């Protein structure tokens, strides 16, 4: 993973000091809440439904064992709400639960002392008091971490394919380009106050594993006929209340001109993006409204940057090599950790199939640990679990791990001979569910249990579906299915791109859920990025598990064979049979299991 330079280290420490000064002035009454607002947001501090929420950047998902241990310390020592605040929050949730007629699904009790992995490879904490925010920023800076530009109307955390640098199908390792873009965009004075937040994703492999079509700017590595490296650059993708797939702006931007081209796009957006309506302020609205003229404006701006400005952000060969050197292959420890696992046993073989992937280096493997487990929200990791992850990374993956778009954690440098021992330890931690890519490996935002923007809770539905699909034989038989769920139209759970999408909506002051079918994130499994289509009127919380069950029963009835995937059956037969099944479930019997009783206490 990238090794910080002296300048990088000094930069994050100075930023932490600056934030401490701002926070102390606010505490003394020298800054108002309104004046502090943009300052804390630019450092990743929100005020959510019940308490502050800290969002920590993990650029392109790479994280070290040392950083994991620091996150564990922060979770254990700082993610601790006032008892009265926590009791109030739990009472509010219990009252909401009781107010829903027929609602029988119960989320786990509200927890604290944990981190949450997001779909954009950030880590969030939900209960850190704002008065202790500066202490947390100092601790993060000590391990080269920060929350800079994880919020606000600027260029957010840069993301990459989680397999960048290790994928067998890789065209170009895009991590150095993502890092150069991160350095260029951090505290960029011209782009500190864009019309709206702005997100960039890189993909360097033949398969798009970074969902680039859904980003404000999506960058896909290419090699032309002469073998020269360049990038197809797309712009205008996004979810939210108006889902739009990014359009190609340029088929082949030479690698050394990438920053100049990105700057042209952001300049045009900054100049013409709407600031009068936050719901129409994203670049996707501008691209959709302007069409070919937007592309023309970018090309005009790009030529001006090259010819009039002297191409100030041209990436030199020396600069690229300097950053590439920061991504060296870590020293690989000797293989051969003893294990008592029966390697012929079905559970182990199933784990190998679902959770272990190929590596570009002979005798190495990529292993994904599943954070979709009963009693925990998808993507949640307690302080003890974070410490255990650091130990796994040190023991099996040369001290490195990666957060994934799907809210799991990946170990990128595992010896094939160590797989039995890794499985044994992961299983003891509850992280060896062989469900990667299957129905229970769902993407879910925190929803109304924490987020002040949410219309409905996501976690009770996730808990119900997790219980409903515990039979791994059934889950495996259903095959690859992307289920994504958001608590509101902001789409933090990426419901638009799910084969099955669930969106929480407000209906007469109560929680309801809209179901979509046929979405895609652009991966090889799903095909080109596309938004799902709504199957009918919204469903109550109690109905959602039965609706999902009806959809999957219909798939089993209509598939040509067990080899035909859900998304392929849906595209072959169309939405109508599934729509009828979903709407029929509203009036039919309840699903096999509609009550989730989680014994986990507050930790």
N, C-alpha and C positions, 0 to 999 in steps of 0.2 A: 504494500500500500504506500501512498505518497508520504515521503518523509519531509516534515516541515523544516524550512531553513531558519536561520537566525532571524531574518526579517519577518517571516511568518509568525514565529513565536512571540517576537516583540509586539507585532501588530495585535494579536488577540489579547495579550496582557494589557496593552494600552487601551484597547476597546473596553475591557472589563473595568479598568480604572475610571474611564470616562463615564461608564454607566453607574458606577458607585457614586461618583460625584453628583450625577443627575438625580439619583434616588435619594441621596442625603439632602439635597436642596429641596426636593419634594417633601421629605419628612419634616423639614424645618419650616415648611410653608412658603418657601421662596419660589416654588413652582406649583401651579395649580394642577388639578387632575387633567384638565384639558391640555395643558402644556406638556405634561409628562407623557400623555397618550402616544404621540408619534415616536417619542424617544424609546419607550419601553417596547412598542411594537417592532421597531427596527432591530431590537435585540431579542425578539421572540417571546415577549411576555404579554399574554392576553388576560383579560378578566372574563371568566366563563360563568356558567350558570350559578355555581356556588363558591368558586374560589379562583385564584389565578391559575393559569395554565402556562407552563414553560415549554417552548418548542426548541429542541436542540438539533442543529444541522449535522447530518452525516453525509458529506458530499460523496456522490456516486455510490453510497452505501457501504464504503469500506470502513471498518472499525477494528481497533486493536484490542487485545486482551486487557491492556492497561486502561484503555478508555472504558471498556465494559465494567471493570472494577470500580472506576470512578462513578459511573452511572449507578452502580449498585450502592455505593456509599451515599450518593445524593438521594436515592430512593429510600434508603434506610434512615438517614439522619434528617432529611429536609422535607420529604414528601409526607408530612404529618399534619393533618388539619386540626384545628381547635375542636375538641370533643363536642362542644355545643353546635358548631357548624356542621360537623358530620352527622350528628343526631338529627338536626333540622333537615339536612339533605335527604337522609334515609326516610324520615317521616313524610317528606314531600313525595318521594317516590312511592312509598307504600300507599299514600292517599290516592295518587294517580292510578296505581294498580287497582285499588278497590273501586274507583269510580268508573271503570270500564265494564259495561254489562257483558257478561259471558266471558270475560278475560280470565283464562286459567293458567297462562304461562307466567312464570316468575323468574326474573333475572337474579343472578347471584347478588348477595348484599354488596353495597358499595364498599370497595376496597381502597386502601391507601398503601404507600410504601412500594410502589412499582413504577415501571416505565412502560410506555405504549409505543410499539413500532407502527409507523404510518405507511401509507401507500407511496409516499414520496421520500422514503428512507430518512425520515426524521425520527427522533425519539421525543415523546411528550410526557410531562409530569402534570398531574391534575390538582395537587394539593399543596404546593409550595407557597408559603406566605410571601407576599410581595416584599415585606420588610427584610426577608432573607435572600432576596433575589441577587443582590450584589455578591454575597458570600458564595452562592452557587456559581455565578459567572467566574469568580476567581478560581474556584476548583476546576471548572471546565477548562479554563485557559491553561491550567497547569498540565493538562494532558492534550493540549492543542485542539480543544473543542470550543464551540461558541453557539450563539443563537442568532448571529448576524444575518439579517435579511431573510429570516424564516417567516416573517410577517411583513405587512406594509405593502405599499404600491411600488414595488421595485422588482428586480430580478431575483427570484427566490433560489433556494437550494438546487444546484444542478444535479440531474440524475442520469444514470447510465444503466445499460443492461447489467444485471448482477453477475453475469459470467464474463464481463469484459476482461481481457487479458488471459483468460484460461479456456475459452470456448473453442472446441475443435473446428467450428464453422466460421471462425472469426476472419473478417476481411482486414480490419484495422483495430488495434487497441485504442479505443476512444477516450480512455481515462486521462491521458495527458492533455488532450484537447479540451475535455471537460474541466480539468484543473486550470488550464490557461484561461478559459472562459470565466471560471469562478474568480480568479484573481483580477481579471479585467473588469468584471461587473461589480465586485465588492466595493461599496461606497462610491460608485461611479457618480460624480456630481451632476451629470446631465440626466441621469435616469433614476434619481433618488425618489422622485415624486411622479411616477407614471400615472396615466388615467386609472389603472387598476393593476393588481398583481400580475406577474409575468413569469412563466415557467418554461424551462428549456430541458429537453431530453436528448441524449445521444444513444445511438445504436451502431455497433460496429460489426455485426454478424449478418449472415445471410437471412436468418430469421429475426424478425422484429420482436425482441423481448423487452423493449423499453416503452411500448405503447406510444411511439412517437407521433402517430396520427392524432392523438388527443391532446397535444401540447400547443402552447402559444408558438413555440418554435420547436420543430422536430428535425434532428440532424441524423442522416443515414450515411454511413461511410460507403464509398465506392472506389473501384479502380477502373480506369478507362482502358481502352484497347492497348494503350502503350504501357499499362501497368502503373500509371501515375495515380497517386492518392488524391481524392477529392470528396466532396460531400453533396448529396442531394439535400436541399434545405426546404422544409415545409413551414408554413405559418398559418395561423388562424384556427388551430384546433382548440377544443375545449368542451367541457361538460356543462354543468349548471342547468338553468332553465331553458337554454337554447343549445342543445348538443350539436356541435359542428366538427366535421373531420377536416384536418389541416389540408391546405392546397399546396401543391408544389410551386415554389417561387423560382427555383433554379435547379436544373438537373445535375449540374456539376460545378461546384465552387472549388477551385484549387485550395488545398489544405492551408497554404500560407495566407490566403485571403479570407479565411473563415470569419475572423473577428470583424474585419471591415464590412463583410456582408451582413453579419448579425447586427452590427451597429446601424447599417442602413435601414434594416427592418424596424429596429426599435426607435430610431429617429422618426421615421414616417408615422409609426403608431403614436409616439409621444406628441407629434405635431397635430394629428387629426383625430386621435381617439377621443371619444366623448367623455366629458367630465361633468355633464349635467345630470346623468342618470347612471348610478353604479351598476344597474342590471344590464346596461347596454354599453358598458365601458371597456369590456375585454376586446382584444384584438380580433377575435373571431367575428364580432359584429361588424367591424370595419372591413375586414376581408370579404365578408359575405355581401355587404352593401356596395362596395366599390368594384368588386370583381377584377377584370383585367387592368383597370386603372390603378389598383393597388400595386400590382406587379410592376407596372410601368413606373410608378412613383419610386418603388424600391430600386429599380434599375437606374433611374435618374440620380437618386441619392448615392447609390453605390459608385457610379461613375464620378460623381463630384468628390467623393471621399478619396478615390484613387487618383484623380487628375488634379483637383484643386487643393485638397488637403494633404496630398503626398502620401496617401495610404499609411496613416500613422500607426495602425495596429496590425501591420503585416507581421506574421509569425516567422521569425528567422529560423534557419536550421539550427543555430546554436541554442536559441531559446527552447525549441522543441526538444532537442537532445538533453538540455539541462533538466527539463521537467520529466522527460522519459526516464532519466536516470533515477528519479525519485520513486519510480515504480519497480524497483528491482525485485526479482524473485527472492523470497525470504530464504534464509538457510534452512534446509529441510533436515529435520532430525531423523535418526535411524528408525526404520520401521520394525514391527514385530512385537507389539504389546500383547501379552497373553490374554486369553479370553476363554470362558467356559461355554460360550454360545454354541448351540447345535446349528452349524451352518446349513444343514439340510432341512431344518425345521421350516414349516410354511410361513410363520410370522417373519422370520428373518429374510427369507427369500422374497416375500412380498415387500418388505422394506427396501431391499436392494432394487426391486423393480421401480418402486414409486419415488424413493427419496434419494437415490444415488445416481449421479449422472457422469457422463464422460468428461475427460480432461484432455487438454492439448498435450500435456506431458505424460509420457508413457509411465504406467504404474501408479499414477495419481488419479484420484477421484474427486468429484464435487458432491458434497453431502448437504441436504437440506433438512434442518430440524423444524418440525411442525409446531407452530404456536396456535393450533386450533385444538383445544382440549376441554373436556368438561370442567365446569367450575370457574373458567377464566374466559374473559372476552378475547376474541381473536386479536393477536398481536400483543397481549399483555405479558410482562415478565416481572416477577417479584424481585426484590433485592437479592434474595438467596439464589434465585434462578440466574440473575445477571452474573453473580459471582461464579456460579457453576459453569456458565457459558464461557467465561474467561478461562477457567481451568480446562475446558474442552478445547478451546482454541489453542492454548499453550501446548497441550498434550498431543493433539492430533493435527493441528493446522498452522504450525509455525507462528502462533500468536495472532492470527488474523481471522476475522469473520466478515460477513457482509449481510446487511439488511436487504431484503428483497421487496419488490413492488407488491408481492402478495402477502406481506406482513409476517414473513417467516425469517429465519436466520440461516445463512449458508456458510459452510466451512469449505474454503476453496483449495486447501493443500493437503488432502488426506491420502496417505498411502493405502493402496488396495488391501494390503495385508493387515491393516489396522481396522478394517471395517467391522469385524466381529466385536472387537473391544469397544469401539465407538458406539455401536448399536447397544451393547450391554449397558453402558453408562447413560446413553440418551434415554433408553427405556426406563431406567431407574428414576430419571428426572421427569418422566411423562412427556418426553419430546420426540418419541420414536413412532408416532402414529404414522402408518404407511398410507397417508391420504393426500400427498402432494398432487395437486391438479384434479382431485376428485371433489364430490359434492360437499363434503364436510370441510374442505380447505377453502372456506369462504372468506371474502374480503368484507370487512364490516367497520364502519366508522363508530366512534363512541356514542353518537346520537344524543337523544334528550336526557340521558343519565348525567351528562356533563356539559354538553354544548348549548350555549344560550341561543344559537341560531336554529337549532333543530325543532322540527314540528312534531317529531315522534321519537320514541326510543327504539334503538336498534338491538340493544343487548338482550332483552327478553326474547325477541324473535330468534336471534342467533343461538341462545341457550336452548330454545325449543327444538330448533332444527338440528343442533348438535346431538341432543338426546335421541331425536327421531332416527338419525342415521348413525348409530353406534355400531351396527352390525357391519364389520369390515368386509364380509363376504358380499353383502348387498351393495355396499358402497363401491367395491371393486367391480361388481357386475354392471353397475350403472355406468362405469367408465368416466372419462374426462368430462367434467361439467364445471363451468365457471359460474358461481353464485356470488353476486355482489350486492351489498345493501348499504343504503345511505339514510340518515335520519332527516334529511332535508334536501332541497333542490340544489344546494351548493355541491353536492355529489362527491363529498370526501370519500365515500365508499365505492365510488366509480360504478354505480348501478347501471349507468347507460351502456357500459361495455360488457356486462355480464350476459352469458347465455340465458341465465335467469337473473333479472334485476328486481330489486325490491326498494321502493322509495317511500319513506314516511311522509305523510301529508296531514294537514290539519283539516278536520271536517266537523264544523259546529263545535269547536273547542275540544274535540276528542281525537285520539290517535287512529289514523287509518293508513292503509298501505296499498300503493299502486304497484302492479306487477308488469314487468316488460319481458319480452322474449327476443332472442336472436341477436343480442349485442355482441361486439367483438372488440378486443384490444389490439388486434393486428398480428397476433402470434400465428405460428404455423397451424396450430390446432383450430383457431377460430377464423382464419382468413382475414381479408382486409378489414381495417377498423370501420365499424359501423355502429350506430346507436340501436338499441332494442326498440321494439314496438309494444305499446300498451295493449294488454289482453282484455281489459274491460274496466268496469267501475272499481273503485277502491274497495279493499277488503278490511275487515276488522282484524285486530291483532290475533284474536282467537281463531280466525279463519285461515291465517297465512300458512301455518304448517300443513293443514289439510289441502290447501291449494297447491303447495309445492309437491306434496305427495301425489296429488291427482295428475299433475304435469308429468312426473316421472313414471307413474303407472301407464300413462298414455304413451310415453316414449317406449316403454318395454313392449307394449302391445303393437306398436307400429314399426319398430325397427326391423330391418330385414334380417339381421343377425346380431349376435352379441358384439360383433366387431364394428357395427355401424354406430358412430358416436351420436350423442344427443343433438349437437348442433347440426350434424349432417341429416339426421332424420327430420328435424324441424324444417330445414331448408328444402328437403325433398317433398314433404307432404304439405307444407304451408302452416300458417298459424291457426287456422280455423279449428282443427280437432283439439288443439291444446287450449285454445280460448274457451271452447265449449266445456272442456274438462275442468278448467279453472273456475268458470262461473257456476258449473254444476256442483263443485265442491262447497260452494257457499250454502247450498241447501241440503247437502248430504250429511252423513254421519261425521263425527269428529275423527281426526287422524288417530293412528294407533296409540300415540302418546301425546297428550295435550298439556300435561302438567309437569313442570320441571321443578324438582325439589333439590336444591343444591345445599349441601351440608356445610360448605366452606364458611367459616366465620370471618369477621374482619381481621385482617392481618396487620 
